[in-house]
Amino acid sequence: MFARSPIGLAVLDTDLRVLRISTASPAMRGLREEDLVGHRFPDAHHVLEEKAAQDLLRGVLRDGVPVQGRVLRARPAAYHGQERLFEISAFRLEDGEGTVLGVAMTVVDVTDREKVRIRLGILDAVREHVGRTLDVVATCQELAEEVVPAFADVVVVEVVDAVIRGDDPPLSPLPRDVRLRRVAFRDSGNGEAQPQAHPVGDVRAIPGPTPYSQALADLRPRAVTLRPGLPWLTADPPRARAIREAGAHSLLAVPLDLRGSVIGLVCLYRNRTPTSYDEDDIELARDVARHTALCIDNARRYTRDHTVAATVLRHILPLFPASLTALESAGIARPGEGGSGWFDTIGLSGARTALVAGTVAGGGIQAAATVGQLRTVVHSFAALDLDPEELLALLNDTATLLAAERTAVPPGSPLHREPRAASCAYGVYDPLTRMCTVARAGHPAPVVVHPDGTVDRPDTPAGPGLGSTDRAPCAADHIRLPHGSVIAFAGNAVLATHLTCEASPLRSAVADGDQPVQELCDDILYGLPADMEADDAVLLVARTRPFPCDRIATRRLDDEPTAAATARGYTRGRLAEWRVGQETALNAEPIVSELVTNALRYGSPPLELRLILDRGLTCEVSDFSATAPHLRHARTTDEGGRGLFIVSQLAQAWGTRYSADGKTVWTEQALEPP
């Protein structure tokens, strides 16, 4: 058996000296039995971890527990100093009376098997841990962590700078003026910082010809044994200096490419590992680079889509919130992976203002498109002077219709879109009554800071989210906002809760009444906890101010045919006091006359005329009838029916809003520049 066994056999005494050994195995190649008998085990087999090997066999002698399949590193003389891997199995030898005689041991050269196992382990680790995030830089850093020290002592990852921004990668061969950004560097040094040619974050083109430029030119890896005097080192002095100072002896430059396009370059160096890179290592590096390139391209596409979505959303949102006479507002809407949102302030009739905040689940261009659709619908419905609960009911119908259109397309079609959950809060602030009517569909309740500094979060009824299968109606709540109050609408419950904490800047918003609201929004964003994503922040903050009393004029009208003349005279006098432009004043008189005439003919007393000088001139006529006026296009032979048509031509906008007591017909005229 000792003469013919294909594996190494050895018998050791209790002092671990070799008594008999088989030299037929590959592990003992080139050795004679007489050269090994009498020598201790670690020396006889040229094992590098001498202490570990001795402790292993002494444990077998002491406890009698066999050891199987333990791999040790060795450097046999027959392999000219190359490191080999031996698999050791050891069993205690005893006589019939139980006396310990020594150790029987098998030795198998498993270098090739272990190399394959290590390579497969590296590839599995890369596939499992690289590409977990949709971030180009993070993906490259994950790659560096997995290949060092298992596959390289030093790794440098560089990516085409345009790819990091989301642009398409350039085609091979890579032009010389294309700049690469160094995004990852890692070494296996024990606290010693390895020299670098360039710091992480540096952007520059790769000079040539060098193995680096050649790998990017033909997309083939380059394995190079590094030694002084190589001609290409002079083409790239910073890298040559770093290689020399680090003592690197082997380089493997692997291109990151995908479908003929150049994404970047991975450079693997060995300075502590004695072996150089071989053909098997090159094939492993190819597989690692293919997986990494695909992950980087996925992250690049996400970056591009996110950039496009952010650009679309930035153009959808209002550039500056409408800060009206009785209200100063500001908002923040930042898209993130969790969702996109919007805010709005819309000027309504009667010096009122609509406050809107909403969110759409998910990110990307589809979420941004949904935000644009919902914002447009809100603007359209707001122009109809609907109550908040009625507006949200119609908005929910629209969201349900949009979701049905998306899901009607078969799932395999590129046009198929999953329905997105959405929420919205809609409030109408009337500075004349100092009341804010709020309704919300799946949105957090607003936070109110009163003039005395107290913070309140009214328990306004919450309806189901937009597009929900729950058809329960939304209810409105009336919140009194004295002058100097601050109301804030947050996009999620976590942010809304943060607004009420002791450290929230919102608490000092009333005391520092001169602070611009936009600065207050920024301070809130700066104070978010580290575990709260600022990218998903949606916030609308508004501070109320008193509406000037001298810009409102009200007159009760008698239910008599002379009421129209009385209204014209009152309007003429007030506009003269306000020094309104001549054209606006002249148009206001027939407008008021027609509104009062319609109220006399089709409405119910009492009648009231109200004039408001704000961003424009508003004329309102109220009566106790719910009959809606209707704009007609009279024929040439008709004697009447042209009143509202005349009003619509003279006024910039007109409409009707209803209350529990009746209706108000209003018009708005633009003021002439001074």
C-alpha positions in Angstrom: 0.0 0.0 0.0 2.8 2.4 0.8 4.4 1.7 -2.6 1.3 2.0 -4.8 -1.1 4.4 -3.0 -1.9 7.5 -5.2 -2.2 9.6 -2.0 0.5 10.4 0.5 0.6 8.0 3.5 2.7 8.6 6.6 3.1 7.0 10.1 4.4 9.3 12.9 5.5 8.4 16.4 4.4 10.2 19.5 7.0 12.9 18.9 5.6 13.5 15.4 8.7 12.0 13.7 8.2 10.2 10.4 8.6 6.4 10.8 7.4 5.5 7.3 6.1 7.5 4.4 4.8 7.0 0.9 6.5 9.1 -1.8 4.2 8.0 -4.7 1.7 10.9 -4.2 2.0 14.2 -6.1 2.6 15.9 -2.7 5.9 14.0 -2.3 7.1 14.4 -5.9 10.9 14.4 -6.2 11.4 13.2 -2.6 12.9 9.9 -1.3 11.7 8.1 1.7 15.2 8.1 3.3 15.2 11.9 3.0 12.1 12.2 5.2 12.2 9.3 7.8 13.2 10.7 11.2 12.2 14.2 10.4 9.4 15.9 12.2 6.1 16.3 10.4 6.1 20.0 9.5 9.6 20.0 8.2 9.2 16.7 6.3 6.3 18.1 4.3 7.5 21.7 4.1 4.3 23.0 5.8 4.4 26.7 6.3 2.0 26.9 9.3 4.3 24.8 11.6 2.7 25.6 14.9 -0.8 25.1 13.6 0.2 21.7 12.1 1.9 20.6 15.4 -1.1 21.6 17.5 -3.4 19.7 15.1 -1.5 16.4 15.4 -0.8 16.7 19.2 -4.6 17.2 19.6 -5.1 13.9 17.8 -2.6 12.2 20.0 -4.1 13.7 23.2 -7.9 13.3 22.5 -8.0 10.5 19.9 -10.4 12.6 17.8 -9.5 12.2 14.1 -9.0 15.2 11.9 -10.2 15.0 8.4 -9.9 17.4 5.4 -7.8 20.1 7.1 -6.0 22.2 4.4 -2.5 23.5 5.1 -0.1 25.6 3.0 3.2 24.1 2.0 6.1 25.0 -0.2 7.8 21.7 -1.4 11.2 21.9 -2.9 10.1 20.1 -6.1 7.8 23.0 -6.9 10.6 25.6 -6.9 9.2 27.6 -4.0 5.6 27.7 -5.3 3.0 27.5 -2.7 0.9 24.4 -2.6 -2.2 23.3 -0.6 -2.2 20.0 1.2 -5.3 18.3 2.6 -4.4 16.5 5.9 -6.3 13.7 7.6 -4.9 12.2 10.8 -5.9 9.2 13.1 -4.4 8.1 16.4 -2.7 4.6 16.4 -3.2 2.3 19.4 -2.3 -1.3 20.2 -4.6 -3.9 21.5 -4.3 -2.6 25.1 -5.0 1.0 24.1 -1.4 2.2 24.3 -0.9 5.2 22.0 1.7 4.4 19.4 1.5 7.4 17.1 -0.4 9.0 14.2 -1.4 7.7 10.8 -1.8 10.5 8.3 -2.9 11.0 4.7 -1.7 13.9 2.6 -3.3 14.9 -0.7 -2.3 17.8 -3.0 -5.5 19.8 -3.4 -4.0 23.0 -4.9 -6.0 22.9 -8.1 -9.2 22.0 -6.4 -8.9 24.7 -3.8 -8.1 27.3 -6.4 -11.3 26.4 -8.2 -13.2 26.6 -4.9 -11.7 29.9 -4.0 -12.4 31.4 -7.4 -16.0 30.1 -7.3 -16.3 31.6 -3.8 -15.1 35.0 -5.0 -17.5 34.9 -8.0 -20.4 33.9 -5.7 -19.5 36.7 -3.3 -19.4 39.3 -6.0 -22.7 38.2 -7.5 -24.3 38.3 -4.0 -22.9 41.5 -2.6 -22.1 43.7 -5.7 -25.0 45.7 -7.1 -27.2 45.7 -4.0 -27.8 49.5 -4.5 -28.7 51.5 -7.6 -25.7 53.7 -7.1 -22.6 53.6 -9.4 -20.1 54.6 -6.7 -21.5 52.3 -4.1 -21.4 49.4 -6.6 -17.7 50.0 -7.3 -16.9 50.2 -3.6 -18.7 46.9 -3.0 -16.6 45.3 -5.8 -13.4 46.5 -4.1 -14.5 45.1 -0.7 -15.1 41.6 -2.3 -11.9 41.2 -4.3 -9.5 42.4 -1.6 -7.8 40.4 -0.1 -9.3 37.2 -1.7 -8.2 38.0 -5.2 -5.9 41.0 -5.1 -3.8 42.9 -2.6 -4.8 46.3 -4.1 -7.7 47.2 -6.4 -8.5 50.4 -8.2 -11.9 51.0 -9.9 -12.3 53.8 -12.4 -15.6 54.7 -14.3 -16.2 56.9 -17.2 -17.2 60.2 -15.7 -20.3 60.6 -18.0 -21.6 57.2 -16.9 -21.7 58.3 -13.3 -24.0 61.2 -14.3 -26.3 58.7 -16.1 -25.2 59.3 -19.7 -24.7 56.5 -22.2 -21.2 54.9 -22.1 -19.0 55.6 -25.1 -18.3 52.9 -27.7 -15.0 51.0 -27.9 -12.3 51.9 -28.7 -12.3 54.5 -26.0 -11.2 57.9 -27.3 -8.1 59.3 -25.5 -9.8 62.4 -24.3 -12.6 60.6 -22.4 -12.1 61.2 -18.7 -12.5 58.5 -16.0 -13.3 59.1 -12.4 -11.5 57.1 -9.7 -14.4 55.8 -7.5 -12.9 53.1 -5.4 -9.6 52.1 -3.9 -8.8 49.3 -1.4 -5.7 47.5 -0.1 -5.1 44.6 2.2 -2.5 46.4 4.3 -2.6 46.1 8.0 -3.0 49.7 8.8 -0.5 50.8 6.2 -1.9 53.1 3.6 -0.8 52.0 0.1 0.5 54.7 -2.2 -2.0 55.9 -4.8 -1.3 57.4 -8.2 -4.4 59.6 -7.8 -6.9 60.1 -5.0 -10.4 58.8 -5.1 -12.6 61.3 -6.8 -9.9 62.4 -9.3 -11.1 62.8 -12.9 -8.6 62.5 -15.7 -8.0 60.7 -19.1 -5.8 57.6 -19.1 -2.5 58.2 -21.0 -1.2 55.7 -23.5 0.0 53.4 -24.7 -0.1 51.4 -21.5 -1.8 48.2 -20.5 -4.6 50.3 -19.1 -5.3 52.1 -22.3 -4.9 49.0 -24.4 -7.5 47.1 -22.2 -9.9 50.0 -22.8 -9.1 50.0 -26.6 -9.8 46.4 -27.5 -11.8 45.3 -24.3 -9.3 42.5 -23.5 -7.8 42.0 -20.0 -4.0 42.6 -19.6 -2.0 40.5 -17.2 1.4 42.0 -16.7 4.4 41.0 -14.6 5.7 44.2 -13.2 9.4 44.9 -13.1 11.6 48.0 -13.4 12.4 49.3 -16.9 9.1 48.4 -18.6 8.8 50.8 -21.5 5.2 51.8 -20.9 5.9 53.0 -17.3 7.3 56.3 -18.7 3.9 57.1 -20.3 2.2 57.2 -16.9 4.7 58.4 -14.3 2.1 58.7 -11.4 1.1 55.1 -11.7 4.7 54.0 -12.2 5.7 55.7 -9.0 2.7 54.2 -7.0 3.6 50.7 -8.4 7.2 51.1 -7.4 6.5 52.4 -3.9 3.8 49.6 -3.2 6.2 46.9 -4.4 3.6 45.4 -6.7 4.8 42.5 -8.9 1.7 41.6 -10.8 -1.0 43.6 -12.6 -4.4 42.6 -14.1 -6.1 45.4 -15.9 -9.7 44.3 -16.8 -12.1 46.5 -18.8 -15.7 47.1 -17.6 -17.6 46.8 -20.8 -21.2 46.0 -21.9 -22.4 45.4 -25.4 -19.3 47.0 -26.9 -19.5 50.1 -24.7 -16.8 51.1 -22.3 -18.0 51.7 -18.7 -14.7 51.7 -16.8 -11.6 49.8 -15.7 -10.6 47.6 -12.8 -7.0 47.3 -11.9 -5.9 44.4 -9.7 -2.4 44.4 -8.1 -0.5 41.8 -6.0 2.4 42.8 -3.8 1.9 40.5 -0.8 0.6 37.5 -2.6 3.6 35.8 -4.1 2.0 34.2 -7.1 1.2 36.1 -10.3 -2.0 36.2 -12.2 -2.6 33.2 -14.5 -5.1 32.3 -17.2 -7.6 31.0 -14.7 -7.4 34.3 -12.8 -8.0 36.2 -16.0 -11.1 34.2 -16.7 -12.4 34.9 -13.2 -11.7 38.6 -13.6 -13.7 38.6 -16.8 -16.7 37.1 -15.0 -16.4 39.5 -12.1 -16.1 42.5 -14.5 -19.2 41.3 -16.6 -21.3 41.2 -13.5 -20.0 44.5 -12.2 -20.5 46.2 -15.6 -24.1 45.1 -15.7 -24.7 46.4 -12.2 -23.1 49.7 -13.0 -25.2 50.0 -16.1 -28.4 49.3 -14.1 -27.4 52.0 -11.6 -26.6 54.4 -14.5 -30.0 53.9 -16.0 -31.6 54.5 -12.6 -29.5 57.7 -12.2 -30.6 58.9 -15.6 -34.3 58.1 -14.9 -34.1 59.7 -11.5 -32.4 62.8 -13.1 -35.1 63.0 -15.7 -37.9 62.6 -13.1 -36.4 65.2 -10.9 -36.1 67.6 -13.8 -39.7 67.0 -14.9 -40.9 67.4 -11.3 -38.9 70.6 -10.9 -40.7 72.0 -14.0 -44.1 70.8 -12.7 -43.8 72.4 -9.3 -44.4 76.2 -9.0 -41.3 78.2 -9.2 -42.4 80.4 -6.3 -45.4 79.8 -4.1 -48.0 82.5 -4.4 -47.5 84.8 -1.4 -50.7 86.8 -1.3 -51.7 89.8 0.7 -53.0 87.8 3.7 -50.8 84.8 3.4 -47.0 84.1 3.0 -46.1 80.6 1.9 -43.1 78.5 0.9 -42.6 74.8 0.2 -40.1 72.0 -0.4 -40.7 69.0 -2.6 -37.8 66.6 -3.1 -38.3 63.4 -5.0 -36.8 60.2 -3.6 -37.0 56.4 -3.9 -39.9 56.3 -1.5 -42.1 58.8 -3.3 -42.6 62.1 -5.1 -44.8 65.0 -4.0 -46.0 68.4 -4.8 -47.3 71.5 -3.0 -49.3 74.5 -4.3 -50.8 77.8 -3.2 -53.7 78.8 -5.5 -55.4 82.2 -5.4 -59.2 81.9 -5.2 -62.0 84.4 -5.3 -62.7 86.6 -2.4 -59.1 87.0 -1.3 -59.0 83.3 -0.3 -56.1 80.9 -0.9 -56.0 77.2 -1.5 -53.2 75.3 0.2 -52.4 72.0 -1.5 -49.9 69.2 -0.5 -49.8 65.8 -2.0 -47.6 62.7 -2.5 -47.3 59.8 -5.0 -45.7 56.6 -4.0 -42.5 55.6 -5.8 -40.0 57.5 -7.8 -39.1 57.8 -11.4 -40.6 59.4 -14.4 -44.0 57.7 -14.0 -44.4 59.1 -10.5 -43.4 62.6 -11.8 -46.0 62.2 -14.6 -48.7 61.3 -12.0 -47.8 64.3 -9.9 -48.2 66.5 -13.0 -51.6 65.0 -13.8 -52.9 65.4 -10.2 -51.6 68.9 -9.9 -53.3 70.0 -13.1 -56.6 68.4 -12.0 -56.4 70.2 -8.6 -55.9 73.5 -10.4 -58.9 72.9 -12.7 -61.2 71.9 -9.9 -60.0 74.8 -7.7 -61.2 77.2 -10.4 -64.7 75.9 -9.9 -64.8 77.2 -6.2 -65.5 73.7 -4.9 -65.5 72.9 -1.2 -62.4 71.0 -0.1 -64.3 67.7 0.4 -66.0 68.0 -3.0 -62.7 68.7 -4.7 -61.0 65.7 -3.1 -64.0 63.4 -4.1 -63.6 64.5 -7.8 -59.8 64.1 -7.5 -60.2 60.6 -6.2 -62.4 59.8 -9.2 -59.7 61.1 -11.5 -57.0 59.0 -9.7 -59.2 55.9 -9.9 -59.6 56.5 -13.6 -55.9 56.9 -14.1 -55.2 53.7 -12.2 -57.8 51.8 -14.3 -56.2 53.0 -17.5 -52.8 51.8 -16.4 -54.0 48.3 -15.2 -56.1 47.8 -18.3 -53.0 47.2 -20.4 -51.7 43.6 -20.2 -48.9 43.1 -17.7 -46.5 42.0 -20.5 -46.9 45.1 -22.5 -44.3 47.9 -22.2 -47.2 50.3 -21.6 -48.4 48.5 -18.5 -48.0 50.5 -15.3 -48.8 49.5 -11.8 -51.2 51.8 -10.0 -49.6 54.2 -7.6 -50.9 55.1 -4.1 -51.4 58.8 -3.7 -52.5 61.2 -1.0 -53.6 64.9 -0.9 -54.5 67.5 1.6 -56.5 70.5 0.4 -57.3 73.6 2.5 -59.0 76.9 1.8 -58.0 79.9 3.9 -60.3 82.9 4.1 -58.5 85.9 5.6 -61.8 87.8 6.1 -63.2 85.1 8.4 -59.8 83.8 9.6 -61.0 80.2 9.0 -59.1 77.5 7.1 -61.3 74.6 5.8 -59.2 71.4 5.4 -60.0 68.0 3.9 -57.5 65.3 3.4 -57.4 62.0 1.5 -54.8 59.6 3.0 -52.6 62.6 4.0 -51.3 63.5 7.5 -53.1 66.2 9.4 -51.6 69.7 9.3 -49.7 71.2 12.2 -50.7 74.6 13.5 -48.7 77.1 15.5 -50.9 79.7 17.2 -49.9 83.3 17.9 -49.3 82.4 21.6 -46.7 79.8 20.5 -48.8 76.7 21.2 -48.5 73.9 18.7 -51.6 72.0 17.7 -52.2 69.1 15.3 -56.0 69.2 14.7 -57.6 65.9 14.5 -59.2 66.5 11.1 -61.1 63.5 9.6 -59.0 61.5 7.2 -60.5 60.0 4.1 -59.0 57.1 2.1 -56.1 57.6 -0.2 -56.5 58.7 -3.8 -57.4 55.9 -6.1 -58.3 53.6 -3.2 -61.0 51.0 -3.5 -62.6 52.5 -0.4 -65.2 54.9 -1.6 -65.8 56.5 1.8 -66.2 60.3 1.4 -63.8 62.8 2.8 -65.0 65.2 5.6 -63.8 68.8 6.0 -62.8 70.4 9.2 -62.7 74.2 10.1 -59.6 75.5 11.8 -59.4 79.0 13.1 -56.2 80.8 12.2 -55.8 84.1 13.9 -53.4 86.6 12.3 -49.8 85.5 12.8 -50.6 81.8 12.9 -48.5 79.3 11.0 -49.9 76.1 9.4 -47.7 73.4 7.9 -48.6 70.4 5.7 -46.1 67.5 5.7 -45.9 64.8 3.2 -45.7 61.9 5.6 -46.6 61.1 9.2 -42.9 60.9 10.3 -42.2 64.4 9.2 -45.5 65.7 10.6 -44.6 64.2 14.0 -41.1 65.8 13.8 -42.8 69.2 13.3 -44.4 69.0 16.7 -41.3 68.0 18.7 -39.6 70.3 21.1 -36.6 70.9 18.8 -38.6 71.7 15.7 -38.0 75.2 14.3 -41.7 75.5 13.7 -42.2 76.2 17.4 -40.2 79.4 17.1 -41.9 80.5 13.8 -44.4 82.7 15.6 -41.9 84.4 18.0 -39.7 85.3 15.0 -42.4 86.7 12.9 -40.0 88.5 10.6 -38.2 85.3 9.5 -39.0 84.5 5.8 -41.1 81.4 5.5 -38.7 79.9 3.0 -35.9 80.1 5.6 -38.2 78.4 8.1 -38.7 75.5 5.6 -35.0 75.2 5.2 -34.4 75.2 8.9 -36.9 72.4 9.3 -35.1 70.4 6.6 -31.7 71.0 8.2 -33.0 69.8 11.6 -34.3 66.4 10.3 -32.8 63.4 12.2 -30.1 61.4 10.5 -32.4 58.4 10.1 -35.1 60.5 8.2 -34.7 60.7 4.5 -34.6 64.3 3.4 -34.9 63.3 -0.2 -38.6 62.3 0.3 -39.5 65.6 2.1 -42.7 67.3 1.0 -43.5 70.4 3.1 -45.8 73.4 2.7 -45.7 76.2 5.3 -47.9 79.3 5.4 -48.0 82.3 7.8 -51.3 84.3 8.0 -51.3 88.0 7.9 -54.2 90.5 8.4 -56.0 91.6 5.3 -56.1 95.5 5.1 -59.6 96.6 6.2 -59.5 99.6 3.9 -59.3 97.3 0.8 -62.8 95.8 1.5 -66.1 97.6 0.8 -69.5 96.1 1.5 -73.0 97.5 0.7 -76.4 95.9 1.4 -78.8 96.5 -1.6 -82.5 96.8 -1.5 -84.7 94.5 -3.5 -85.8 97.3 -5.9 -85.2 98.1 -9.6 -82.9 101.0 -8.5 -80.5 98.6 -6.9 -78.3 98.4 -10.0 -77.9 102.2 -10.2 -77.1 102.3 -6.4 -74.4 99.6 -6.9 -72.9 101.5 -9.8 -72.7 104.7 -7.9 -71.2 103.0 -4.8 -68.6 101.2 -7.0 -67.7 104.4 -8.8 -67.1 106.2 -5.5 -65.1 103.4 -3.9 -62.8 102.9 -6.9 -62.1 106.6 -7.0 -61.0 106.4 -3.3 -58.8 103.5 -4.1 -57.4 105.3 -7.2 -58.1 102.3 -9.4 -57.1 102.8 -13.1 -59.6 104.4 -15.3 -60.1 101.4 -17.7 -60.6 99.0 -14.7 -63.1 101.4 -13.1 -65.1 101.9 -16.3 -65.4 98.2 -16.8 -66.3 97.5 -13.2 -69.5 99.6 -13.4 -71.3 97.5 -16.2 -70.0 94.3 -14.5 -71.6 95.3 -11.1 -74.8 96.4 -12.9 -75.2 93.1 -14.7 -74.5 91.0 -11.6 -77.0 93.0 -9.5 -79.6 92.8 -12.3 -79.3 89.0 -12.5 -79.6 88.8 -8.7 -82.7 90.9 -8.8 -84.3 88.9 -11.6 -83.3 85.3 -10.7 -82.1 85.5 -7.1 -83.6 86.0 -3.6 -83.1 88.9 -1.2 -81.2 90.1 0.7 -78.6 91.2 -1.8 -75.1 92.3 -0.9 -72.3 93.9 -3.0 -68.7 93.4 -1.9 -65.6 95.0 -3.5 -62.1 93.6 -2.7 -58.9 95.3 -3.8 -56.2 92.6 -3.7 -53.9 91.3 -6.5 -56.9 92.4 -8.7 -60.2 94.0 -8.3 -62.9 91.5 -7.2 -66.6 92.3 -7.5 -69.1 90.0 -5.7 -72.8 90.0 -5.5 -74.5 87.6 -3.0 -78.1 86.5 -2.7 -80.0 83.8 -0.9 -80.8 81.7 -4.0 -79.0 78.6 -5.2 -79.9 79.1 -8.8 -76.7 79.0 -10.9 -76.2 81.7 -13.6 -75.7 80.4 -17.1 -73.6 82.0 -19.8 -75.6 82.3 -23.0 -74.7 83.3 -26.6 -77.7 85.3 -27.6 -78.9 85.4 -31.2 -79.0 88.7 -33.0 -82.8 88.9 -32.7 -82.8 88.3 -28.9 -83.6 91.3 -26.7 -81.7 89.9 -23.7 -79.4 87.1 -22.6 -76.2 89.0 -23.1 -75.5 90.1 -19.5 -73.0 87.3 -18.4 -71.5 87.3 -21.9 -70.6 91.0 -21.4 -69.3 90.2 -17.9 -67.1 87.4 -19.2 -65.6 89.8 -21.8 -64.9 92.6 -19.4 -63.6 90.5 -16.5 -60.4 88.4 -16.4 -62.3 85.6 -14.6 -65.7 85.0 -13.2 -67.5 82.2 -11.3 -70.0 81.2 -8.7 -69.4 79.7 -5.3 -72.1 78.4 -3.0 -72.7 78.5 0.8 -75.2 77.2 3.2 -77.3 80.5 2.7 -77.1 80.9 -1.0 -74.6 81.8 -3.7 -72.0 84.5 -4.6 -71.3 85.5 -8.2 -67.9 87.0 -8.5 -65.6 88.6 -11.1 -62.0 89.4 -11.1 -60.3 92.2 -13.1 -56.6 92.8 -13.6 -55.3 96.1 -12.3 -53.7 98.5 -14.6 -50.0 99.2 -13.9 -49.4 102.4 -12.0 
